[in-house]
Amino acid sequence: MKRFLTCFIATFALLLLAVEGSFAQTAPSVQARYVAFYNITTSQAYASWINGNGTGRIVVIRTDNSWDATNTALASFTSAFNDVNGNFTDGNIQQIGSTGSYVIDVVTGATRVSGFTNLTPGTTYYVKVYEYNTNGSNRDYNNSGATNNPRSFTTLAGLAAPDGPTITTDDNAQNSNTFPISWNSVTNATGYYVNVSTGTGGTFDANRLAEYTNLDVGNVTEWDLYLPIAGTYYIAIKAYNNSETSAYSSEQTANITSSMPPKFLAGDAPSLTEQGTPNFGNFNVTLTFDQGVYATNTGTDSLTIADFAAYAPSSGNSAHTKVVITTVTHTAGSNTVTLTIQFNARVAAGDKFRIGPADTTSVYGEIIAPSSTGIPMNTSLHTTKGGQYSADITCPDLSVLNTTRSPNIAFGTIQKAIDAGTTIAGDIIQLADNTTYSENVTVNKAVTLTDEAGQHNAIATGTWTLGGASTVDLSINNLT
């Protein structure tokens, strides 16, 4: 009986071991293979592979290619590892023993991709993927190698932020609102972005000017900033190449002391064009500005006669006191305006004048950020900013004067003075002293022809024809 009991116990033990063995798991027989990397940056990378036949796998990373200690440790290591989802600086990341190998990700099922973050720029990392099977709460790891497992990749070195920049804000820069900046070159950079903001520090990005938000200036280390609106600005530079962009340089502050007003376009050469019959004595001149202009600082309303005045020329004999602006043709926001003018006194060929704003509330430019209103023209800024007067406008010879009209109107010939729609029967047409007029004249209105008061030495020659019942009172002595 005792012998039978002993045999029964032995048989039962063997049966128990057999049953336990039938439920035990062994390490996977096929290891992950063909590890590859993509989207590598200065601090991130992605890995992919072909799965083996485990129920899951750990992704292990280190900074050298020495795997023997890790393989040995995993042969006897049966615990599960923390899953830090690829974050290399996660405080819960686990080292495999003291091997220098860290489990950066844990994946299961069909997953075969892992993303790594918070890596160090310019560093070579070695990665091995280990298949495992689950054994209750334990793990059985395949610690062998396989084709292209392990493999390595190197994060991008990272571009240094440019030094500087430095900015010139001297009188020349302030007068032109153009500010030269420069910075040091960055190794491996192929270009630079210039950024200008009205905010600093944490508000820099949100307040960048549209024109200077990552302005790509190419592979240069100097640039001219045009900042037309007065205020305080902050400038920072980034370097870039085909694969990465640096952090910002330190910020440089620029204080712009005055805004740039709209200007008459540099190089524009306005000239007078006389209107045809019956509008003789009226001259058109078209002026061009460097931007759209308005009659108000809110970017509305067209310019009118009241917005302009005549000024002395930059050189030569001035006729500006004789200019009468009669009409202005302009559309709000247009950069051109046409003025019609008359002269209320004689002008000689070559006399000159300029046109400018009537005052500092007459002509406004476009609204340019960060300003919320348009900047006005201001003739007091002409010396420093330029462009507040038009170029000199040259007069023709206008020596024939209708003295009946108020104001008087000057003409180039007797015929035009008579034919003008502004001349009516009974008007007095006055000729200039010591001047000979050689022209054939058809008189179609009853006018009085005279010379300057108290003088009798103007001469008119040519054939005169009276139209219909028209008459002419020849009130000068020397009419031939």
Disulfide bonds with the S-S distance in Angstrom:
none
